[in-house]
Amino acid sequence: MPQPAWDEHRDEWQAITNACPIPSRAAQHDLDEPATVRVHLVWERDGEDTRETIAVAWAGRSVLVSVNDRRVQVQWAWLDASDVQRL
């Protein structure tokens, strides 16, 4: 079975417009354990989306969450805390 190319879904990729810039590594703090959260995402072309996922780190008001979706090239996004609700 052939190995899929890392960019096989590149035609579907789109930005998460409410993602925050990546904070400096010195400002990032890992959570002791991943937290289950509900996040609000705004896609460049597809609009608003709400989903359950996990958060693994924070930096100031930014929270690092998993975005397991073929529309993103990188499976993680930093979101403002106002777009993240702990469950």
Order of alpha helices (4+ residues) and beta strands (2+ residues): beta-beta-beta-beta-beta
